[in-house]
Amino acid sequence: MTTSYVHVDVFSSLPYSGNSLAVFPNAPGLTATQMLRVTQELRHFETVFFEPTTQASTVRARIFDLFEELPFAGHPLIGGAAVLHHGCGRAGPQTWRIELSAKAVSVTTDRSERGYYGLLDQGAPEFLETIDRRDTFSAAFGLASSDLNPDLPLQVVSTGLRYLILPVARGVLEHARIQSDITELLRGVGAQFAVLFDEAALEVRHWNNDGIVEDVATGSAAGTIGAYRLRYRLARGGETFVLNQGQYTGRPSTLRVRPEGTPEDVRTVRVGGDVAIVGRGTLDVLP
């Protein structure tokens, strides 16, 4: 049994920049163990596996990073939808319904000058716990409490993955590093991951919880930042802002974020980005 995949870069219009991704546009029958082994073999941050349905514009998706299956992620859904558009041959904008284990989302794709553009509707956010332990969480990133933005709260927000948002002062991102694995620390406040956010620069940084690997561009975290900015009146409903990520990994990425609603009622968050098609391959042997 063989199966083919497409290599794309997401949140950049140029190949070999942005966040890389492997997309298996037709991969029914693979087990979770096989998908994880394939993801680890290809060594992208994440890999998405699609299974077609009876509806041409609806697919089922499973997403894996190098450690486990994820219930949701941003750049695999945007990049994966662009691959579906590339393969279908249809002109004009296309809307894809993608069914995940916990919810379904929609991604609208269109051809761009150099590749594709995808816009993911992440759905209504959840605003969870607000955190008072500023000393503890700043120290986890090698920072002082004074390095955090004094005017903004630490809060857990989810559009599918639960992120603890740590707002930092201008210029602090460059010096942040995870000191030791923060998984248990985050679990204690109901979060799965943490994202550092500089409001002045509209820039974020995010690592795996052990701090070994820094993510290039995190679409799921961008959704939570969009919801957070609207809730605290830093953004306006229906207006798109640009969020920056990846400069410290040498792969600068541009994420476009549009929260919808009001500060009292954030209805949804849309996250968009360019997608560049890099290449394709076939696995002749499956694990």
C-alpha positions in Angstrom: 0.0 0.0 0.0 1.3 3.4 -1.0 0.1 6.9 -0.1 1.0 10.3 -1.4 1.4 13.7 0.3 2.0 17.3 -0.5 4.6 19.5 1.2 3.4 23.1 1.7 4.5 26.2 3.7 1.8 28.1 5.5 1.6 31.8 6.5 4.0 32.8 3.8 3.6 33.3 0.1 7.2 32.1 -0.5 8.4 28.5 -0.4 10.9 27.6 2.3 9.5 30.2 4.7 6.5 30.2 7.0 5.5 27.0 8.8 6.0 23.7 6.8 3.4 21.0 6.7 2.8 17.6 5.1 -0.7 17.0 3.8 -2.1 13.6 3.0 -5.2 14.5 0.9 -6.5 10.9 0.7 -5.4 8.7 3.6 -8.3 6.5 4.7 -7.6 3.3 6.7 -4.4 4.5 8.5 -4.3 3.9 12.2 -3.4 6.5 14.8 -0.1 4.7 15.4 0.7 4.8 11.7 -0.1 8.5 11.4 2.1 9.3 14.3 5.0 7.3 12.9 4.6 9.0 9.5 4.6 12.4 11.2 7.7 11.6 13.1 9.4 10.3 10.0 8.7 13.4 7.9 9.7 15.7 10.8 7.3 18.6 10.0 5.9 20.4 13.0 2.5 18.8 12.2 1.0 16.6 9.6 -2.7 16.4 8.5 -4.4 13.3 7.2 -7.7 13.7 5.2 -10.4 11.1 4.6 -12.9 12.0 1.8 -16.7 11.8 2.5 -19.7 11.5 0.2 -19.7 15.3 0.0 -17.1 16.7 -2.4 -16.3 19.7 -0.2 -16.3 17.8 3.2 -13.4 15.8 4.6 -12.6 14.2 7.9 -9.2 15.3 9.3 -6.7 14.0 11.9 -3.8 16.1 12.9 -0.6 15.0 14.5 2.5 16.7 15.9 5.7 14.9 16.7 4.3 13.7 20.0 0.5 13.1 19.8 -2.7 13.6 18.0 -4.2 17.1 18.3 -7.9 17.8 18.4 -7.4 21.1 16.6 -4.6 23.2 14.9 -4.6 26.2 12.6 -1.8 25.8 10.1 -2.6 22.2 9.1 -6.2 23.1 8.4 -5.3 26.2 6.3 -2.5 24.4 4.4 -4.6 21.2 4.0 -7.5 23.1 2.5 -5.2 24.8 0.0 -4.0 21.4 -1.1 -7.6 20.3 -1.5 -8.2 23.3 -3.7 -5.0 22.7 -5.7 -6.1 19.1 -6.3 -9.8 19.8 -7.3 -9.0 22.0 -10.2 -12.0 24.3 -9.6 -11.7 28.0 -10.2 -12.8 30.7 -7.8 -13.1 30.7 -4.0 -13.9 27.3 -2.4 -15.2 26.6 1.0 -14.3 23.3 2.7 -16.0 21.7 5.7 -13.4 19.9 7.8 -14.7 17.4 10.4 -12.4 17.0 13.5 -12.9 14.7 16.5 -14.5 17.4 18.6 -16.0 19.9 16.1 -16.3 20.9 12.5 -14.7 24.0 11.0 -14.8 25.7 7.6 -11.9 27.0 5.6 -12.3 29.3 2.5 -9.5 29.1 0.0 -8.7 31.1 -3.1 -5.8 31.3 -5.6 -3.3 34.1 -5.0 -0.6 35.5 -7.1 1.9 32.9 -5.9 -0.2 30.1 -4.5 -3.2 30.1 -2.3 -4.8 32.0 0.6 -6.8 30.2 3.3 -9.2 31.7 5.9 -10.1 29.4 8.8 -13.2 30.1 10.9 -12.2 28.9 14.3 -15.7 29.4 15.9 -16.7 30.9 19.2 -13.9 31.2 21.8 -14.0 30.1 25.4 -12.6 32.6 28.0 -11.5 30.4 30.9 -9.4 31.1 34.0 -7.7 34.4 34.7 -4.4 33.9 36.4 -2.9 35.9 39.3 0.4 34.1 39.6 2.5 36.5 37.5 5.7 35.7 39.3 5.4 32.0 38.7 4.6 32.2 35.1 7.1 34.9 34.2 9.8 32.9 35.9 8.9 29.8 33.8 10.0 31.7 30.8 13.2 33.2 32.4 11.5 36.6 32.9 10.7 38.8 35.8 7.1 39.8 36.8 8.0 43.3 35.6 8.5 41.9 32.1 4.8 41.2 31.8 2.4 43.9 30.5 1.0 45.4 33.7 -2.2 46.6 31.9 -3.3 43.2 30.6 -4.4 40.0 32.4 -3.0 36.5 32.1 -5.9 34.4 30.8 -6.6 30.9 29.4 -8.5 31.2 26.1 -9.5 28.4 23.7 -10.8 28.1 20.2 -10.0 24.4 20.2 -6.8 24.2 22.2 -6.5 25.9 25.6 -3.7 28.5 25.6 -2.5 30.6 28.5 -1.9 34.0 27.1 1.0 35.8 28.8 1.1 39.5 27.6 4.7 40.8 27.8 6.2 44.3 27.6 7.7 45.6 24.4 11.1 44.0 23.6 10.8 41.2 26.1 10.1 38.4 23.6 13.7 38.2 22.5 14.8 37.2 26.0 12.2 34.6 26.8 13.1 30.9 27.1 11.3 28.0 28.8 13.4 27.0 31.8 12.0 23.5 32.3 8.9 21.5 31.1 5.8 23.6 31.9 3.2 20.9 31.2 2.2 20.4 34.8 2.3 24.1 35.6 -0.1 24.7 32.7 -2.3 21.8 33.7 -2.8 23.4 37.1 -4.6 26.3 35.5 -6.5 24.3 32.9 -4.2 25.2 30.0 -2.6 22.9 27.4 0.0 25.4 26.0 1.2 28.9 26.6 1.8 31.8 24.2 3.8 35.0 24.8 2.2 38.0 23.3 3.6 41.5 22.7 0.7 43.8 22.1 3.0 46.7 21.1 4.6 44.7 18.3 1.7 42.4 17.6 4.0 39.5 17.8 3.9 36.1 19.6 6.2 33.3 20.5 5.2 29.7 21.3 7.2 26.6 22.1 6.5 22.9 22.8 6.0 22.6 26.6 9.5 21.3 27.1 11.0 24.3 25.4 13.1 22.3 23.0 11.3 23.3 19.8 9.9 26.7 19.0 6.9 26.9 16.7 7.2 29.0 13.5 3.6 30.1 13.2 0.7 28.9 15.4 -2.7 29.4 13.9 -4.6 28.0 16.9 -2.8 30.4 19.2 -3.5 33.3 16.8 -7.2 32.6 17.2 -7.0 33.0 20.9 -5.1 36.2 20.5 -7.8 37.6 18.3 -10.5 36.7 20.8 -8.4 38.2 23.7 -7.7 41.4 21.8 -11.4 42.0 21.1 -12.4 41.1 24.6 -10.0 43.7 26.1 -10.8 46.3 23.4 -7.4 46.1 21.7 -9.1 45.2 18.4 -12.4 45.9 16.7 -14.9 43.3 15.6 -14.8 42.7 11.9 -11.4 44.3 11.4 -8.3 42.3 10.4 -5.0 42.7 12.1 -1.6 41.2 11.3 0.1 39.0 13.9 3.8 38.3 13.5 5.7 35.1 14.5 8.7 33.2 13.5 11.5 35.8 13.3 13.4 34.0 16.1 13.4 30.7 14.1 14.6 32.4 10.9 11.2 31.9 9.2 9.2 35.1 9.6 5.5 34.4 9.2 2.4 36.6 8.7 -0.9 35.6 10.3 -4.1 37.6 9.6 -6.6 37.6 12.3 -10.2 38.9 12.3 -12.3 38.6 15.4 -16.1 39.0 15.0 -18.5 40.5 17.5 -18.1 42.8 20.5 -16.0 42.7 23.6 -19.0 41.3 25.5 -19.8 38.8 22.8 -16.9 37.5 20.7 -18.8 35.3 18.2 -16.0 33.8 16.2 -12.4 34.4 15.1 -11.0 33.9 11.6 -7.3 33.3 11.0 -5.9 33.5 7.5 -2.6 33.1 5.7 -0.9 32.4 2.4 0.1 28.9 1.4 3.0 28.0 -0.9 3.1 24.6 -2.6 6.6 23.2 -2.3 6.5 19.7 -3.6 5.0 16.2 -3.3 6.0 12.7 -2.5 4.8 9.1 -2.1 5.4 6.7 0.8 6.1 3.3 -0.8 6.1 1.6 2.6 3.8 2.4 5.5 4.7 1.7 9.2 
